[in-house]
Structure formats: structure tokens, C-alpha cells
Amino acid sequence: MARVLLLAASGLARETLASIESTGDHEVAGVLDDNARLHGNMMGSVRVLGGLELARGRTEQLLLCAGQGRHRAAIAGRLALDDSRYATHAHASAFLGAGTRLAPGCIVLAGCVATADVSIGRHSVLMPHAMLTHDDRLGDYATLAAGATLAGSVQLGDRVYIGSNATVRENLSLGADAVLGMGSALLHDIPAGETWAGSPARKLYGSRAAG
Ligand SMILES: CC(C)(COP(=O)(O)OP(=O)(O)OC[C@H]1O[C@@H](n2cnc3c(N)ncnc32)[C@H](O)[C@@H]1OP(=O)(O)O)[C@@H](O)C(=O)NCCC(=O)NCCS
């Protein structure tokens, strides 16, 4: 069983730890986080061993557990480690249909479904019960919150965030860093960097950190 380190002592890290412990696909060796006050503390059954830089000298595989895609991207950019250093994790209850590909670093939590020929980019996170249907394409560092649903042939750019229980109509594209609010019904493409919400979803604002 491969040993992994979780990077960032976040809520997502606790969820990922629980998911791995329930699935038994990896052994979690510990957590790394730059907050020195956490070093030596326990996070559930594992210890916070030290800062993120420790990852360079360790032999375990890694999972980026910062909740926001742009934070996962920042950590990956700073460490500049080869993709082969990163694990993937999918909870045992996730259904990954034929032709579905998970790139290195992906985390797929309980009850997610990818029906067929779904492509999920590096370090993307699917929270519980996210539903992806045929031919969806996710860029790197995408995040789907719990219950988010993508109809067929949807394209998500890098670091896109889809809020919980939001739904995206088929064949739409969301540009890099786009955000869709929780509970939204999206009927139009979202340009890069914009935040939309509502049912039907409308633009809230342009580039601004959110999600
Ligand atoms: C869309 C979102 C990113 C906007 O956050 P924000 O920038 O802090 O925006 P605000 O809360 O200031 O809201 C701005 C306006 O948008 C509206 N709004 C915010 N989120 C909305 C949503 N999901 N649906 C409809 N309207 C929404 C607010 O009512 C407000 O309208 P008003 O100006 O008329 O009062 C956020 O509300 C959201 O939905 N985040 C996702 C949360 C989520 O899914 N978490 C799951 C974690 S697992």
C-alpha cells in the first residue's frame, strides 16, 4: 500500500484522511503545513510533521489538500515536483466509468460519479456526490463542491470552482478561474475569471478571488 503525505492541514485534508482510511488504498504517513503552531499536533490519527518544504526530501507520494484550487496551484508551483510524486485517491464508493481518466493529484470523495469518458485534470477535487457525465473535461486544480452536476461535454478551465448543488447545462465552457455559486443553474458559458450565480445564473462580478 502506497504511503502518502497530505499537504495543508485543511478541512479537505481531514476529509481526505477519512476517505483514505475508509477505502484503504493508501497509508497516510502525516500532514505537512507551513503553520509552525500546528507542527507536532495530531490531525485525527496522523501528525503534522512540519512545513511543506519537507515534501522535497521525503519518499512518500503526495496529495495537495488546500481547499481552493489556486492555493493547490501555488503549492504545486512552489514545490515544482514531478507529477510522479503525486498520488490519486478515489473513495471506494465513487463510480468512475469507462474511459474516465484521473490525472495525478486528483481527490475524489464519497459517492462521486463520472459516467463515461470524463477527463479530470491534475490536482482537481471532487467533493461528495459530484456528478460528471459523458465527455466532461476538467482542467487542472478544478474544484466541484458537494452535489455539483455537470451535464455532458462540459469544459472547465484551470482552477474553476463549482459551488455545491450547482448544475451546468451540456456543452458549456467555463474559462480559467471562473466561479459558479452554490445552487446555480448555468445556461451560458462563463468567461475566464468571472463569478456567476443564481437560477438561471447571471454574472455577479469579474476577476476577484472567490470560492
Ligand atoms: C458565488 C459566491 C462565490 C459569491 O460569494 P461572495 O463573493 O462572498 O458574494 P456575496 O455573498 O457578497 O454575494 C454577492 C451577491 O450575490 C448573491 N449570491 C451569492 N451567492 C449566490 C448564489 N449561490 N446564488 C444566488 N445568489 C447568490 C448574494 O445574495 C448577493 O446579492 P446582493 O448583492 O443582491 O445582496 C458564493 O456565494 C458561493 O456560492 N460560494 C460557493 C459556496 C459553496 O458551494 N461551498 C461549498 C463548500 S463544500
The ligand as a MOL file (V3000), in Angstrom:
LIG
                    3D

  0  0  0     0  0            999 V3000
M  V30 BEGIN CTAB
M  V30 COUNTS 48 50 0 0 0
M  V30 BEGIN ATOM
M  V30 1 C -20.9980 32.8450 -5.5060 0
M  V30 2 C -20.1540 33.1010 -4.2780 0
M  V30 3 C -18.7010 32.6470 -4.5510 0
M  V30 4 C -20.2040 34.5930 -4.0210 0
M  V30 5 O -19.5660 34.8630 -2.8160 0
M  V30 6 P -19.2570 36.4060 -2.4220 0
M  V30 7 O -18.3160 36.9790 -3.4190 0
M  V30 8 O -18.8270 36.3950 -0.9980 0
M  V30 9 O -20.6320 37.1190 -2.6700 0
M  V30 10 P -21.6940 37.6860 -1.6180 0
M  V30 11 O -22.0550 36.6830 -0.5790 0
M  V30 12 O -21.1660 39.0160 -1.1660 0
M  V30 13 O -22.9760 37.8990 -2.5330 0
M  V30 14 C -22.9900 38.8510 -3.5710 0
M  V30 15 C -24.3950 38.8470 -4.1630 0
M  V30 16 O -24.5950 37.6200 -4.8470 0
M  V30 17 C -25.7130 36.8960 -4.2910 0
M  V30 18 N -25.3130 35.4770 -4.2410 0
M  V30 19 C -24.2210 34.9620 -3.6720 0
M  V30 20 N -24.1750 33.6440 -3.8480 0
M  V30 21 C -25.2790 33.3070 -4.5270 0
M  V30 22 C -25.7910 32.0680 -5.0110 0
M  V30 23 N -25.1180 30.9320 -4.8200 0
M  V30 24 N -26.9320 32.1000 -5.6920 0
M  V30 25 C -27.6020 33.2660 -5.8980 0
M  V30 26 N -27.1650 34.4700 -5.4720 0
M  V30 27 C -26.0200 34.4920 -4.7930 0
M  V30 28 C -25.9100 37.4840 -2.8940 0
M  V30 29 O -27.2530 37.3470 -2.4850 0
M  V30 30 C -25.5050 38.9220 -3.1220 0
M  V30 31 O -26.5700 39.5920 -3.7380 0
M  V30 32 P -26.9870 41.0990 -3.2800 0
M  V30 33 O -25.7550 41.9290 -3.5880 0
M  V30 34 O -28.1610 41.3960 -4.1520 0
M  V30 35 O -27.2630 41.0100 -1.8360 0
M  V30 36 C -20.6780 32.3100 -3.0210 0
M  V30 37 O -21.8820 32.8540 -2.5350 0
M  V30 38 C -20.8900 30.8410 -3.2880 0
M  V30 39 O -21.9390 30.4010 -3.7730 0
M  V30 40 N -19.8490 30.0320 -2.9310 0
M  V30 41 C -19.8880 28.6070 -3.0180 0
M  V30 42 C -20.1490 28.0240 -1.6040 0
M  V30 43 C -20.1230 26.5250 -1.6450 0
M  V30 44 O -20.6160 25.8770 -2.5350 0
M  V30 45 N -19.4910 25.9440 -0.6280 0
M  V30 46 C -19.3870 24.5140 -0.5780 0
M  V30 47 C -18.2160 24.0790 0.1930 0
M  V30 48 S -18.1000 22.3100 0.1400 0
M  V30 END ATOM
M  V30 BEGIN BOND
M  V30 1 1 1 2
M  V30 2 1 2 3
M  V30 3 1 2 4
M  V30 4 1 2 36
M  V30 5 1 4 5
M  V30 6 1 5 6
M  V30 7 2 6 7
M  V30 8 1 6 8
M  V30 9 1 6 9
M  V30 10 1 9 10
M  V30 11 2 10 11
M  V30 12 1 10 12
M  V30 13 1 10 13
M  V30 14 1 13 14
M  V30 15 1 14 15
M  V30 16 1 15 16
M  V30 17 1 15 30
M  V30 18 1 16 17
M  V30 19 1 17 18
M  V30 20 1 17 28
M  V30 21 1 18 19
M  V30 22 1 18 27
M  V30 23 2 19 20
M  V30 24 1 20 21
M  V30 25 1 21 22
M  V30 26 2 21 27
M  V30 27 1 22 23
M  V30 28 2 22 24
M  V30 29 1 24 25
M  V30 30 2 25 26
M  V30 31 1 26 27
M  V30 32 1 28 29
M  V30 33 1 28 30
M  V30 34 1 30 31
M  V30 35 1 31 32
M  V30 36 2 32 33
M  V30 37 1 32 34
M  V30 38 1 32 35
M  V30 39 1 36 37
M  V30 40 1 36 38
M  V30 41 2 38 39
M  V30 42 1 38 40
M  V30 43 1 40 41
M  V30 44 1 41 42
M  V30 45 1 42 43
M  V30 46 2 43 44
M  V30 47 1 43 45
M  V30 48 1 45 46
M  V30 49 1 46 47
M  V30 50 1 47 48
M  V30 END BOND
M  V30 END CTAB
M  END
